[in-house]
Structures are given as structure tokens and as C-alpha cells.
Amino acid sequence: MEKFVEQTLLYDFYGELLNEHQRSIYKDAVFNDLSLREIADEHGISRQGVHDLIKRVDRVLAGYEDKLHLVEKFMTTKEKVHRIHVLSNNYLREQDSQYIVEIQQIAQEILDDF
């Protein structure tokens, strides 16, 4: 997964678990694409402090994912929903009931995951 996409997903799922200072600096670095110097000047800390904080937050967010697997579950469910969408289109086009059987199986997998 591309680093920016991974950072964005991790932040979306676990960002509220960070303190306000961490969220602010991380958002400036990842979402606002500010340089370390710009962030340091804005927050009154050193460039190295900004760098260290971003690395620490990356590790913290990854640690949450290692324990909770919410992003992994989200991506798996998203893939299954996409598969259901493809199968339902195939069913509408071909009227083959085997597609419905597959849709039901995937739907049950999603339900069993929760």
C-alpha cells in the first residue's frame, strides 16, 4: 500500500487516540504537506523534534493497527463488497442463479467477520 494512503487510513481509524499536539503536527506533515521547518516554526519546536514526533506517531498508529486490525478488516470488507457488486452486475446481465449463491456466501463471510 502506498505510504500516503497507509498513513491516511491509519490516521482515519486511530487519529482520535492521539493527543491534540500529535494530531496537529501529523496533519500538517501528512495532509497539509508542510515541510519540517514550516511545522517547527509554526509550533515553536525544533525541526528534529517535528521529525521525531512524526516517526513516533507513525509507529503508534502502526501499533494500534497491529493490535486491532481495523484497517485490515476495512480493506478486506471493501474487497468483498466490490466482489458482490461485480457478481450482482453479472447476475443482472446473465440471470445465472450461481451468482446469487456466491453473493450470499460473501455476505455471510462479512457477517461472520463481525
N, C-alpha and C positions, 0 to 999 in steps of 0.2 A: 504494500500500500504506500502511495506517495506520502512523504513525511508531512507535508502541509495538511493533507486530508486526514492523516492519522492524528495529528495534533488537534485539528478541529473537532474530530469525533470524540477524542478523549476529553477535550475541554467541554464539549456539549454535554457529555454524560457526567463528568465529575468536577467540572469547574466550580460549582457551588460549594464544594468541600474545601476549596482553597480560601485563605483569608483575603480580605479586600486588597491589601498591598500586592500579594502574589497575583491575584486576578488582574489588577490594573496593569502591572508591568508585563505580564504574559500576553494580555490582549494587545498592548502597544507593540510588542515584538512580533507576535504571530499574525494578528488580524489587521493592525494598522501599519505593519511593515516599517516601523521606525527603526533607525539604527540604534546600536547600543549607546552611542554618545548622546543621541537625542533623548532617549529614555532616561539616561543617567542625569542629564541636565534638568529634565522635567521633574524628576523625583528627588533630586538632591543627593544622589548616591554615586559611587564610582562606576565607571564602565565595567570594571571587573566584577563589581557587586551585581550589576544587572546580568552579566553573563552567567555568573554562578547561580543566581536566582532562577533564571530560565532553565538551566540544566537541572536544577533541583526539582523544579515544578514538572519538567518532562519526566523525571524519574518517579515522582509522587503519582502523577497521573497514570503512568505505566504500571505502577504498583497496584493502584486501585483496580486497573483492568485485569492484572494477573490474579487478583483475589476474587473479583466479582464477575468478570467476563461479560459485562453488559454490551460492549461494542461488538464483541464476537457474536453474541446472541442476536443482536440487532442485524448484523450483516447476514447471518445465516437465515434469519426470518425474511429479510428483504429479498434474498435469492429465491427462497421458496415462494414468496408472493409473486415474484417475476415469473417463475415457472408455472404457477397457477394461471397467470394472465395469458401466457403462451398457450397453455393447454386449453383454456376456455375459448380462445380465438380459433384454435384448431377444431374444437368441438362444433363451434358455430358454423365453420366452413364445411366440415365433413360429416357432422351428425353421427360420429362414432362414439358409442357409449363408453368405450375403453378410456377415453379422455376424462370422463366423469369419475371413473374409478380411480385414476391417477390423482385427480384433483382432491378427491376425498382422502386418499392416503396422505398426500402432502398436508392437507388441512389438519388431519389427525396428528401428524408429526409436530406441527406448530403448536397445537393444543397440548400435546404431551410434554413439550419443552417448558411449559409454564405450569 
